[in-house]
């Protein structure tokens, strides 16, 4: 459990650093000035998403999910005003999918000891889970920011509603709806199996 939590934690941290790095490349120094382009876990921990939720889900015996403290972003600095927020929001999930793909290709084409295969399976699984989870278009997840950047001003009322109540909706989805996120874990398991050529049980 501790090992899995560590993999999840650093996967989340890389996710947040990806946001900040793309923002910095677009001209926004906010995350860099806040010291958030750093692998130090203490700078990224969110009490609920990084500690309480992962521990709660691990004690329930199911797959774990979580999030880190959002990286501060100031779109006013972006050189690309139209697509800046879209690029920054998409960077997080893409970083997780990239990690999963790298480890997947390693185990697919290189003969490795079983101990590493176990580690790789966990890395692939949780990075796929994180990537998909964050693409859900519910505020404050990345998917909501991606959606907002694509919507015109006609949808401003919807954006305001989601900004106000999205977190409540997200908690409802996680804790109230039975197996509300189960489809993410099922899909991630199938993706892991593509690289291992056999079903993998988590």
Backbone as ProteinMPNN parsed JSONL, in Angstrom:
{"seq_chain_A": "XXXXXXXXXXXXXXXXXXXXXXXXXXXXXXXXXXXXXXXXXXXXXXXXXXXXXXXXXXXXXXXXXXXXXXXXXXXXXXXXXXXXXXXXXXXXXXXXXXXXXXXXXXXXXXXXXXXXXXXXXXXXXXXXXXXXXXXXXXXXXXXXXXXXXXXXXXXXXXXXXXXXXXXXXXXXXXXXXXXXXXXXXXXXXXXXXXXXXXXXXX", "coords_chain_A": {"N_chain_A": [[0.819, -1.196, 0.0], [1.903, 1.272, 0.844], [3.946, 1.55, -1.029], [2.482, 1.752, -3.401], [1.093, 4.131, -2.87], [3.228, 5.918, -2.896], [4.038, 5.807, -5.583], [1.701, 6.82, -6.759], [1.706, 9.378, -5.606], [4.057, 10.65, -6.655], [3.46, 10.525, -9.338], [1.284, 12.231, -9.45], [2.57, 14.581, -8.709], [4.346, 15.002, -10.862], [2.428, 15.414, -12.783], [1.364, 17.911, -11.95], [3.661, 19.512, -12.146], [3.999, 19.44, -14.879], [1.836, 21.005, -15.734], [2.674, 23.519, -14.695], [5.115, 23.856, -16.006], [4.456, 24.039, -18.747], [2.915, 26.337, -18.612], [4.912, 28.128, -17.864], [6.512, 28.022, -20.146], [4.84, 29.357, -21.824], [5.049, 31.89, -20.98], [4.265, 32.483, -18.383], [5.363, 33.039, -15.204], [4.42, 32.314, -12.726], [4.05, 29.766, -11.364], [6.706, 28.897, -11.238], [7.891, 30.938, -9.724], [6.584, 30.463, -7.369], [7.81, 28.229, -6.502], [6.932, 25.77, -7.42], [7.75, 24.185, -9.511], [9.078, 21.781, -8.878], [10.245, 18.701, -7.51], [9.836, 18.188, -4.868], [7.778, 16.727, -2.566], [6.39, 17.996, -0.468], [5.736, 20.51, -1.325], [3.589, 20.183, -2.921], [1.528, 18.76, -1.781], [-1.895, 18.137, -1.111], [-4.208, 18.36, 1.448], [-6.663, 16.876, 1.371], [-6.86, 15.616, -1.244], [-4.297, 14.461, -1.602], [-3.679, 13.049, 0.657], [-5.845, 12.272, 2.61], [-7.961, 11.209, 0.921], [-6.577, 9.221, -0.772], [-5.644, 7.47, 1.298], [-8.059, 6.717, 2.492], [-9.344, 5.353, 0.381], [-7.526, 3.311, -0.015], [-7.726, 1.875, 2.352], [-10.257, 0.918, 2.032], [-9.773, -1.042, 0.302], [-9.813, -0.875, -2.421], [-8.863, 0.355, -5.757], [-6.738, 3.257, -5.802], [-7.153, 6.794, -5.799], [-6.431, 10.269, -6.438], [-5.368, 13.725, -5.902], [-3.196, 16.594, -6.314], [-2.156, 19.713, -4.758], [-3.338, 22.386, -6.655], [-1.327, 23.833, -9.231], [-0.326, 27.214, -9.218], [-1.561, 29.416, -11.66], [-1.408, 32.069, -13.983], [-3.225, 33.287, -16.408], [-3.013, 35.754, -17.646], [-0.419, 36.242, -18.298], [0.077, 34.648, -20.456], [1.377, 34.127, -23.692], [-0.013, 33.02, -25.736], [-3.074, 33.739, -25.938], [-5.488, 32.65, -26.739], [-5.347, 29.793, -26.775], [-3.863, 29.149, -24.577], [-4.715, 28.37, -21.897], [-5.962, 25.987, -22.543], [-3.791, 24.422, -23.465], [-2.19, 24.32, -21.142], [-3.908, 23.028, -19.325], [-4.279, 20.561, -20.582], [-1.759, 19.52, -20.449], [-1.188, 18.214, -17.999], [-2.744, 15.668, -17.812], [-1.636, 14.557, -20.189], [1.021, 14.222, -19.447], [0.833, 12.132, -17.616], [-0.181, 10.069, -19.265], [2.011, 9.852, -20.946], [4.043, 8.912, -19.231], [2.914, 6.415, -18.594], [2.951, 5.246, -21.147], [5.715, 5.137, -21.711], [6.701, 3.342, -19.717], [5.127, 1.192, -20.434], [6.059, 0.536, -23.026], [8.638, -0.202, -22.38], [8.308, -2.592, -20.849], [7.108, -4.058, -22.784], [8.955, -4.546, -24.8], [11.397, -5.196, -23.677], [13.126, -7.667, -21.89], [12.586, -8.207, -18.571], [13.128, -8.458, -14.973], [10.73, -10.013, -12.74], [10.091, -8.438, -10.521], [10.468, -5.796, -11.394], [8.562, -5.738, -13.378], [6.221, -5.836, -11.924], [6.318, -3.357, -10.616], [6.239, -1.696, -12.875], [3.701, -2.29, -13.897], [2.037, -1.212, -11.924], [2.767, 1.49, -12.098], [1.982, 2.096, -14.751], [-0.788, 1.552, -14.598], [-1.798, 3.4, -12.598], [-1.048, 5.858, -13.661], [-2.489, 5.922, -16.034], [-5.055, 5.884, -14.921], [-4.995, 8.349, -13.505], [-4.671, 10.136, -15.65], [-7.045, 9.751, -17.174], [-9.021, 10.245, -15.224], [-8.55, 12.964, -14.624], [-9.374, 14.129, -16.955], [-12.076, 14.193, -16.858], [-14.842, 16.276, -17.291], [-15.441, 17.988, -14.974], [-15.397, 20.58, -12.7], [-12.93, 20.948, -10.142], [-11.28, 19.649, -12.012], [-8.915, 18.956, -14.679], [-10.225, 18.47, -17.071], [-12.479, 20.107, -16.993], [-11.423, 22.674, -17.311], [-10.313, 22.404, -19.82], [-12.656, 22.03, -21.284], [-13.954, 24.481, -20.731], [-12.272, 26.271, -22.045], [-12.878, 25.749, -24.626], [-15.497, 26.457, -24.943], [-17.801, 29.035, -25.878], [-18.591, 32.495, -24.982], [-21.28, 32.352, -24.551], [-21.752, 30.322, -22.829], [-21.145, 31.135, -20.291], [-22.668, 31.228, -17.935], [-22.948, 28.537, -17.338], [-20.269, 27.916, -16.864], [-19.807, 29.424, -14.556], [-21.594, 28.178, -12.799], [-20.455, 25.587, -12.668], [-17.973, 26.22, -11.573], [-18.752, 26.987, -9.051], [-20.13, 24.78, -7.974], [-18.909, 22.477, -8.832], [-16.929, 21.006, -7.392], [-18.397, 19.859, -5.347], [-20.09, 18.233, -6.85], [-18.156, 16.513, -7.863], [-17.198, 15.214, -5.519], [-19.559, 13.934, -4.838], [-19.763, 12.172, -6.974], [-17.541, 10.545, -6.473], [-17.903, 9.493, -3.838], [-20.629, 8.929, -3.346], [-22.221, 7.918, -5.53], [-22.654, 4.595, -6.433], [-19.898, 2.721, -7.459], [-19.076, 4.792, -9.134], [-16.728, 5.646, -10.343], [-15.733, 3.363, -11.333], [-15.501, 2.542, -13.988], [-13.236, 3.805, -14.935], [-11.114, 2.48, -13.679], [-11.484, -0.081, -14.691], [-11.026, 0.342, -17.439], [-8.357, 1.229, -17.318], [-7.102, -1.089, -16.392], [-7.462, -2.768, -18.595], [-5.887, -1.444, -20.461], [-3.337, -1.716, -19.341], [-3.081, -4.475, -19.648], [-2.702, -4.646, -22.385], [-0.038, -4.13, -22.78], [1.172, -6.143, -21.344], [0.25, -8.446, -22.393], [-1.558, -10.094, -21.155], [-4.173, -10.576, -18.718], [-4.142, -8.34, -15.925], [-4.257, -8.175, -12.482], [-5.309, -5.916, -9.992]], "CA_chain_A": [[0.0, 0.0, 0.0], [2.793, 2.434, 0.92], [4.641, 1.65, -2.312], [1.501, 2.252, -4.368], [0.847, 5.535, -2.547], [4.391, 6.691, -3.348], [3.933, 5.908, -7.049], [0.605, 7.739, -7.03], [2.103, 10.721, -5.196], [4.996, 11.249, -7.596], [2.749, 10.68, -10.61], [0.497, 13.454, -9.311], [3.501, 15.707, -8.693], [4.775, 15.211, -12.252], [1.243, 15.988, -13.434], [1.289, 19.338, -11.621], [4.84, 20.17, -12.716], [3.728, 19.588, -16.315], [1.02, 22.217, -15.869], [3.487, 24.703, -14.443], [6.172, 23.971, -17.019], [3.854, 24.556, -19.972], [2.567, 27.735, -18.342], [6.173, 28.882, -17.892], [6.93, 28.112, -21.55], [3.942, 30.31, -22.47], [5.334, 33.221, -20.454], [3.74, 32.676, -17.031], [6.351, 32.614, -14.208], [3.772, 32.19, -11.418], [4.375, 28.483, -10.727], [8.151, 28.877, -10.974], [8.151, 31.853, -8.606], [6.018, 29.86, -6.159], [8.591, 27.041, -6.178], [6.14, 24.575, -7.698], [8.366, 23.348, -10.543], [9.999, 21.092, -7.986], [9.763, 17.36, -7.155], [9.642, 18.1, -3.418], [6.344, 16.431, -2.327], [5.779, 18.903, 0.496], [5.252, 21.701, -2.016], [2.455, 19.833, -3.773], [0.519, 17.99, -1.068], [-3.207, 18.668, -0.781], [-4.656, 17.536, 2.586], [-7.729, 15.948, 0.995], [-6.573, 14.831, -2.442], [-3.015, 13.754, -1.571], [-3.51, 12.288, 1.902], [-7.043, 11.64, 3.158], [-8.668, 10.404, -0.071], [-5.84, 7.985, -1.087], [-5.64, 6.572, 2.446], [-9.423, 6.203, 2.656], [-9.622, 4.383, -0.668], [-6.664, 2.146, 0.181], [-8.287, 1.09, 3.455], [-11.434, 0.236, 1.505], [-9.29, -2.185, -0.456], [-9.974, -0.677, -3.863], [-7.852, 1.212, -6.39], [-6.589, 4.552, -5.155], [-7.139, 7.96, -6.68], [-6.17, 11.472, -5.657], [-4.875, 14.891, -6.632], [-2.283, 17.454, -5.574], [-2.533, 21.122, -4.711], [-3.193, 22.92, -8.015], [-0.242, 24.772, -9.5], [-0.875, 28.547, -9.528], [-1.414, 29.825, -13.056], [-1.972, 33.377, -14.301], [-3.37, 33.339, -17.868], [-2.7, 37.083, -18.165], [0.956, 36.205, -18.806], [0.205, 33.752, -21.609], [1.554, 34.721, -25.017], [-1.104, 32.466, -26.527], [-4.267, 34.036, -25.155], [-6.629, 31.825, -27.158], [-5.214, 28.378, -26.46], [-2.948, 28.955, -23.456], [-5.32, 27.571, -20.826], [-6.188, 24.643, -23.091], [-2.502, 23.726, -23.477], [-1.762, 24.077, -19.756], [-4.812, 22.032, -18.728], [-4.059, 19.263, -21.215], [-0.398, 19.055, -20.154], [-1.186, 17.295, -16.861], [-3.106, 14.312, -18.253], [-0.676, 14.054, -21.177], [2.235, 13.775, -18.751], [0.53, 10.807, -17.064], [-0.248, 9.115, -20.373], [3.379, 9.673, -21.445], [4.717, 8.017, -18.281], [2.347, 5.078, -18.804], [3.427, 4.73, -22.431], [7.14, 4.826, -21.596], [6.842, 2.099, -18.964], [4.487, 0.135, -21.218], [6.96, 0.132, -24.106], [9.786, -0.878, -21.757], [7.961, -3.979, -20.511], [6.654, -4.726, -23.998], [10.043, -4.904, -25.7], [12.627, -5.537, -22.956], [12.96, -8.726, -20.891], [12.912, -7.632, -17.274], [12.758, -9.314, -13.836], [9.344, -9.916, -12.31], [9.934, -7.335, -9.568], [10.285, -4.557, -12.149], [7.29, -5.833, -14.093], [5.185, -5.471, -10.96], [6.402, -1.902, -10.463], [5.793, -1.084, -14.125], [2.246, -2.459, -13.997], [1.419, -0.231, -11.019], [3.017, 2.814, -12.675], [1.104, 2.255, -15.919], [-2.183, 1.565, -14.151], [-2.191, 4.622, -11.908], [-0.916, 7.02, -14.538], [-3.665, 5.904, -16.914], [-6.184, 6.299, -14.083], [-4.886, 9.786, -13.264], [-4.906, 10.847, -16.893], [-8.467, 9.688, -17.521], [-9.776, 10.919, -14.157], [-8.418, 14.413, -14.734], [-10.05, 14.589, -18.169], [-13.509, 14.327, -16.6], [-15.13, 17.719, -17.353], [-16.067, 18.503, -13.762], [-14.506, 21.484, -11.986], [-11.776, 21.663, -10.686], [-10.413, 18.774, -12.79], [-8.397, 19.545, -15.913], [-11.221, 18.357, -18.132], [-13.384, 21.261, -16.965], [-10.703, 23.814, -17.882], [-10.231, 22.139, -21.26], [-13.991, 22.3, -21.822], [-14.22, 25.92, -20.642], [-11.486, 26.98, -23.062], [-13.488, 25.471, -25.925], [-16.842, 27.019, -24.976], [-17.901, 30.468, -26.124], [-19.123, 33.279, -23.872], [-22.681, 31.983, -24.338], [-21.809, 29.31, -21.774], [-20.562, 31.692, -19.068], [-23.48, 30.826, -16.772], [-22.577, 27.147, -17.053], [-18.933, 27.952, -16.276], [-19.957, 29.932, -13.188], [-22.248, 27.116, -12.029], [-19.489, 24.521, -12.432], [-16.944, 26.732, -10.673], [-19.335, 27.061, -7.71], [-20.642, 23.51, -7.458], [-18.214, 21.342, -9.427], [-16.244, 20.177, -6.396], [-19.44, 19.081, -4.661], [-20.489, 17.195, -7.803], [-17.06, 15.55, -7.93], [-17.234, 14.406, -4.301], [-20.752, 13.089, -4.965], [-19.42, 11.11, -7.922], [-16.552, 9.649, -5.875], [-18.298, 8.847, -2.591], [-22.054, 8.619, -3.21], [-22.693, 7.056, -6.609], [-21.979, 3.289, -6.381], [-18.998, 2.414, -8.586], [-19.112, 5.932, -10.035], [-15.467, 5.749, -11.081], [-15.256, 2.008, -11.616], [-15.187, 2.398, -15.41], [-11.863, 4.267, -15.146], [-10.219, 1.41, -13.249], [-11.639, -1.184, -15.651], [-10.337, 0.741, -18.663], [-6.921, 1.245, -17.048], [-6.662, -2.485, -16.317], [-7.395, -3.286, -19.965], [-4.737, -0.819, -21.124], [-2.145, -2.397, -18.808], [-3.027, -5.807, -20.256], [-2.204, -4.527, -23.757], [1.435, -4.16, -22.74], [1.626, -7.379, -20.712], [-0.307, -9.565, -23.162], [-2.325, -10.961, -20.272], [-4.899, -9.789, -17.708], [-3.399, -7.961, -14.733], [-5.186, -7.927, -11.398], [-4.817, -4.961, -9.004]], "C_chain_A": [[0.863, 1.259, 0.0], [3.493, 2.655, -0.413], [3.719, 2.221, -3.375], [1.211, 3.729, -4.13], [1.999, 6.416, -3.008], [4.364, 6.874, -4.866], [2.849, 6.909, -7.42], [1.023, 9.172, -6.732], [3.009, 11.371, -6.232], [4.395, 11.375, -8.993], [1.911, 11.952, -10.6], [1.405, 14.676, -9.352], [3.989, 16.026, -10.107], [3.647, 15.84, -13.058], [1.18, 17.493, -13.197], [2.482, 20.106, -12.192], [4.652, 20.385, -14.214], [2.864, 20.816, -16.571], [1.881, 23.468, -15.763], [4.544, 24.934, -15.504], [5.625, 24.525, -18.331], [3.454, 26.015, -19.789], [3.815, 28.617, -18.418], [6.655, 29.061, -19.327], [6.063, 29.101, -22.331], [4.109, 31.724, -21.925], [4.864, 33.489, -19.045], [4.744, 32.158, -15.994], [5.748, 32.294, -12.842], [4.159, 30.91, -10.692], [5.857, 28.408, -10.367], [8.481, 29.753, -9.77], [7.619, 31.301, -7.286], [6.773, 28.598, -5.738], [7.887, 25.745, -6.481], [6.678, 23.731, -8.854], [9.468, 22.521, -9.885], [9.398, 19.739, -7.611], [9.557, 17.171, -5.654], [8.162, 17.892, -3.112], [5.66, 17.442, -1.423], [5.206, 20.157, -0.162], [3.972, 21.441, -2.805], [1.304, 19.159, -3.023], [-0.763, 18.782, -0.826], [-3.767, 17.784, 0.333], [-5.709, 16.497, 2.222], [-7.278, 15.028, -0.133], [-5.308, 14.01, -2.384], [-2.857, 12.846, -0.359], [-4.792, 11.535, 2.28], [-7.739, 10.73, 2.149], [-7.892, 9.134, -0.449], [-5.825, 6.989, 0.066], [-7.005, 5.932, 2.646], [-9.707, 5.114, 1.636], [-8.752, 3.139, -0.527], [-7.2, 1.263, 1.307], [-9.564, 0.366, 3.029], [-11.061, -0.964, 0.65], [-9.414, -2.048, -1.952], [-8.83, 0.126, -4.445], [-7.88, 2.608, -5.778], [-6.614, 5.656, -6.195], [-6.905, 9.193, -5.821], [-5.722, 12.62, -6.536], [-3.95, 15.693, -5.728], [-2.84, 18.869, -5.523], [-2.32, 21.734, -6.094], [-2.036, 23.903, -8.127], [-0.845, 26.139, -9.817], [-0.541, 28.967, -10.947], [-2.047, 31.21, -13.233], [-2.044, 33.538, -15.819], [-3.037, 34.697, -18.47], [-1.288, 37.135, -18.75], [1.075, 35.446, -20.128], [0.395, 34.54, -22.91], [0.442, 34.242, -25.955], [-2.399, 32.624, -25.735], [-5.422, 33.082, -25.489], [-6.516, 30.401, -26.642], [-4.306, 28.097, -25.261], [-3.505, 28.069, -22.362], [-5.587, 26.143, -21.282], [-4.897, 23.831, -23.028], [-2.051, 23.37, -22.061], [-2.61, 22.984, -19.113], [-4.551, 20.642, -19.277], [-2.706, 18.664, -20.837], [-0.352, 18.039, -19.015], [-1.547, 15.877, -17.244], [-2.125, 13.728, -19.267], [0.61, 13.569, -20.528], [2.026, 12.387, -18.161], [0.459, 9.746, -18.148], [1.146, 8.841, -20.935], [4.173, 8.734, -20.543], [4.236, 6.585, -18.482], [2.878, 4.456, -20.084], [4.899, 4.331, -22.365], [7.346, 3.495, -20.868], [6.218, 0.932, -19.724], [5.388, -0.373, -22.324], [8.184, -0.601, -23.558], [9.456, -2.345, -21.491], [7.541, -4.766, -21.746], [7.836, -5.28, -24.792], [11.35, -5.285, -25.007], [12.313, -6.611, -21.92], [13.46, -8.218, -19.546], [12.502, -8.58, -16.15], [11.332, -9.036, -13.374], [9.113, -8.73, -11.37], [9.715, -6.01, -10.297], [8.961, -4.571, -12.902], [6.123, -5.439, -13.182], [5.14, -3.963, -10.766], [5.833, -1.211, -11.702], [4.28, -1.156, -14.267], [1.528, -1.428, -13.133], [1.577, 1.178, -11.575], [2.084, 3.073, -13.853], [-0.346, 2.429, -15.483], [-2.566, 2.918, -13.564], [-1.99, 5.874, -12.734], [-2.043, 7.077, -15.554], [-4.899, 6.372, -16.143], [-6.164, 7.811, -13.868], [-5.2, 10.589, -14.522], [-6.374, 10.894, -17.255], [-9.312, 10.462, -16.509], [-9.736, 12.43, -14.327], [-9.051, 14.977, -16.002], [-11.567, 14.663, -18.007], [-13.854, 15.817, -16.532], [-15.939, 18.251, -16.176], [-15.044, 19.356, -13.024], [-14.188, 20.899, -10.607], [-10.836, 20.797, -11.524], [-10.012, 19.436, -14.111], [-9.416, 19.512, -17.038], [-12.178, 19.529, -18.165], [-12.706, 22.477, -17.588], [-10.528, 23.652, -19.393], [-11.562, 22.471, -21.92], [-14.278, 23.797, -21.831], [-13.492, 26.688, -21.735], [-12.061, 26.779, -24.462], [-14.864, 26.112, -26.072], [-16.808, 28.527, -25.189], [-18.49, 31.174, -24.903], [-20.588, 32.961, -23.604], [-22.855, 31.012, -23.182], [-21.236, 29.825, -20.457], [-21.348, 31.297, -17.822], [-23.152, 29.395, -16.359], [-21.21, 27.097, -16.374], [-18.996, 28.412, -14.816], [-20.576, 28.87, -12.286], [-21.251, 26.017, -11.676], [-18.39, 24.964, -11.471], [-17.447, 26.759, -9.221], [-19.637, 25.686, -7.123], [-19.908, 22.275, -7.979], [-17.566, 20.427, -8.41], [-17.229, 19.307, -5.633], [-19.904, 17.934, -5.559], [-19.426, 16.103, -7.872], [-17.052, 14.644, -6.701], [-18.432, 13.458, -4.312], [-20.463, 11.904, -5.874], [-18.493, 10.077, -7.282], [-17.145, 8.833, -4.727], [-19.742, 8.352, -2.541], [-22.544, 7.647, -4.272], [-21.955, 5.72, -6.567], [-21.168, 3.034, -7.654], [-18.97, 3.544, -9.619], [-17.863, 6.089, -10.883], [-14.939, 4.386, -11.515], [-14.829, 1.833, -13.073], [-13.756, 2.841, -15.711], [-10.885, 3.152, -14.801], [-10.284, 0.219, -14.2], [-10.875, -0.879, -16.932], [-8.826, 0.729, -18.474], [-6.356, -0.167, -16.985], [-6.525, -3.088, -17.712], [-6.202, -2.703, -20.72], [-3.437, -1.451, -20.639], [-1.976, -3.748, -19.483], [-2.516, -5.764, -21.692], [-0.684, -4.637, -23.807], [1.958, -5.476, -22.186], [1.117, -8.625, -21.414], [-1.054, -10.579, -22.292], [-3.08, -10.083, -19.287], [-4.029, -9.516, -16.481], [-4.39, -7.583, -13.665], [-4.559, -6.972, -10.393], [-5.65, -5.06, -7.739]], "O_chain_A": [[0.597, 2.201, -0.747], [3.624, 3.787, -0.878], [4.126, 3.075, -4.162], [1.096, 4.498, -5.084], [1.777, 7.538, -3.461], [4.634, 7.963, -5.372], [3.05, 7.751, -8.295], [0.732, 10.081, -7.51], [2.77, 12.506, -6.645], [4.793, 12.257, -9.754], [1.831, 12.664, -11.601], [1.058, 15.69, -9.957], [4.036, 17.191, -10.5], [3.884, 16.694, -13.912], [0.968, 18.263, -14.133], [2.324, 21.23, -12.669], [5.096, 21.396, -14.758], [3.118, 21.578, -17.503], [1.83, 24.355, -16.615], [4.836, 26.075, -15.861], [6.252, 25.379, -18.957], [3.629, 26.832, -20.692], [3.775, 29.716, -18.97], [7.151, 30.129, -19.687], [6.482, 29.622, -23.364], [3.409, 32.645, -22.345], [5.035, 34.599, -18.541], [4.958, 30.948, -15.911], [6.486, 32.03, -11.893], [4.554, 30.957, -9.527], [6.213, 27.907, -9.301], [9.257, 29.357, -8.9], [8.135, 31.627, -6.217], [6.425, 27.968, -4.739], [8.195, 24.717, -5.876], [6.125, 22.672, -9.15], [10.63, 22.564, -10.289], [8.187, 19.63, -7.416], [9.143, 16.096, -5.22], [7.358, 18.788, -3.368], [4.473, 17.718, -1.591], [4.301, 20.791, 0.38], [3.344, 22.378, -3.299], [0.217, 19.005, -3.578], [-0.729, 19.935, -0.396], [-3.797, 16.563, 0.177], [-5.66, 15.365, 2.705], [-7.31, 13.805, 0.006], [-5.222, 12.969, -3.036], [-1.993, 11.969, -0.35], [-4.818, 10.304, 2.269], [-8.075, 9.593, 2.48], [-8.484, 8.054, -0.453], [-5.978, 5.788, -0.157], [-7.098, 4.74, 2.937], [-10.25, 4.066, 1.983], [-9.179, 2.038, -0.875], [-7.132, 0.037, 1.22], [-9.914, -0.671, 3.593], [-11.906, -1.793, 0.314], [-9.149, -3.0, -2.686], [-7.924, 0.538, -3.72], [-8.914, 3.074, -5.299], [-6.158, 5.477, -7.325], [-7.151, 9.17, -4.615], [-5.696, 12.507, -7.762], [-3.929, 15.489, -4.514], [-3.85, 19.183, -6.152], [-1.23, 21.614, -6.654], [-1.799, 24.706, -7.225], [-1.784, 26.222, -10.608], [0.608, 28.887, -11.382], [-3.113, 31.478, -12.679], [-1.047, 33.884, -16.454], [-2.803, 34.794, -19.674], [-0.997, 37.977, -19.6], [2.07, 35.59, -20.838], [-0.334, 35.492, -23.187], [0.015, 34.97, -26.852], [-2.771, 31.747, -24.956], [-6.231, 32.751, -24.623], [-7.49, 29.854, -26.124], [-4.013, 26.939, -24.962], [-2.849, 27.117, -21.938], [-5.457, 25.201, -20.5], [-4.906, 22.682, -22.588], [-1.587, 22.258, -21.811], [-2.079, 22.109, -18.43], [-4.593, 19.657, -18.54], [-2.524, 17.448, -20.896], [0.442, 17.099, -19.061], [-0.751, 14.962, -17.032], [-1.815, 12.538, -19.214], [1.225, 12.613, -21.002], [2.931, 11.553, -18.198], [0.979, 8.644, -17.975], [1.433, 7.72, -21.355], [4.892, 7.862, -21.03], [5.039, 5.654, -18.535], [3.219, 3.273, -20.108], [5.284, 3.296, -22.909], [8.078, 2.627, -21.345], [6.723, -0.189, -19.665], [5.479, -1.581, -22.544], [8.704, -1.514, -24.199], [10.223, -3.236, -21.857], [7.609, -5.995, -21.757], [7.739, -6.354, -25.386], [12.313, -5.659, -25.676], [11.352, -6.486, -21.161], [14.624, -7.844, -19.408], [11.623, -9.42, -16.345], [10.798, -7.949, -13.594], [8.061, -8.092, -11.418], [8.888, -5.197, -9.884], [8.313, -3.534, -13.046], [5.167, -4.796, -13.616], [4.067, -3.361, -10.751], [5.049, -0.267, -11.596], [3.648, -0.197, -14.707], [0.532, -0.841, -13.555], [0.639, 1.973, -11.532], [1.47, 4.136, -13.946], [-1.04, 3.337, -15.939], [-3.553, 3.519, -13.988], [-2.695, 6.862, -12.529], [-2.506, 8.163, -15.903], [-5.693, 7.162, -16.653], [-7.187, 8.478, -14.026], [-5.906, 11.596, -14.467], [-6.898, 11.952, -17.604], [-10.199, 11.232, -16.881], [-10.758, 13.103, -14.192], [-9.242, 16.188, -16.106], [-12.268, 15.135, -18.902], [-13.215, 16.553, -15.78], [-16.982, 18.879, -16.355], [-13.936, 18.893, -12.753], [-15.096, 20.392, -9.949], [-9.686, 21.184, -11.729], [-10.681, 20.35, -14.594], [-9.465, 20.423, -17.864], [-12.648, 19.916, -19.235], [-13.348, 23.234, -18.317], [-10.585, 24.624, -20.146], [-11.605, 23.108, -22.973], [-14.787, 24.327, -22.818], [-14.031, 27.646, -22.29], [-11.766, 27.55, -25.375], [-15.35, 26.293, -27.189], [-15.89, 29.208, -24.731], [-18.844, 30.532, -23.914], [-21.091, 33.274, -22.525], [-23.943, 30.882, -22.622], [-20.878, 29.027, -19.592], [-20.76, 31.057, -16.767], [-23.088, 29.084, -15.17], [-21.008, 26.336, -15.427], [-18.319, 27.855, -13.951], [-20.142, 28.681, -11.15], [-21.199, 25.564, -10.533], [-17.928, 24.174, -10.648], [-16.67, 26.579, -8.283], [-19.43, 25.449, -5.933], [-20.246, 21.15, -7.609], [-17.637, 19.205, -8.541], [-16.933, 18.156, -5.31], [-20.089, 16.808, -5.097], [-19.748, 14.917, -7.931], [-16.912, 13.428, -6.833], [-18.335, 12.319, -3.855], [-20.864, 10.776, -5.588], [-18.638, 8.877, -7.517], [-16.923, 7.625, -4.643], [-20.05, 7.444, -1.77], [-23.208, 6.661, -3.953], [-20.728, 5.711, -6.659], [-21.683, 3.12, -8.768], [-18.855, 3.297, -10.819], [-17.921, 6.598, -12.002], [-13.817, 4.281, -12.011], [-13.908, 1.071, -13.366], [-13.127, 2.32, -16.632], [-9.934, 2.905, -15.543], [-9.267, -0.414, -14.484], [-10.161, -1.736, -17.452], [-8.091, 0.279, -19.353], [-5.252, -0.416, -17.471], [-5.582, -3.832, -17.98], [-5.579, -3.393, -21.527], [-2.532, -1.695, -21.437], [-0.864, -4.129, -19.85], [-1.952, -6.748, -22.171], [-0.12, -5.173, -24.761], [3.07, -5.887, -22.519], [1.51, -9.739, -21.068], [-1.17, -11.755, -22.64], [-2.668, -8.949, -19.04], [-3.264, -10.382, -16.055], [-5.275, -6.761, -13.901], [-3.418, -7.171, -9.977], [-5.399, -4.336, -6.776]]}, "name": "protein", "num_of_chains": 1, "seq": "XXXXXXXXXXXXXXXXXXXXXXXXXXXXXXXXXXXXXXXXXXXXXXXXXXXXXXXXXXXXXXXXXXXXXXXXXXXXXXXXXXXXXXXXXXXXXXXXXXXXXXXXXXXXXXXXXXXXXXXXXXXXXXXXXXXXXXXXXXXXXXXXXXXXXXXXXXXXXXXXXXXXXXXXXXXXXXXXXXXXXXXXXXXXXXXXXXXXXXXXXX"}
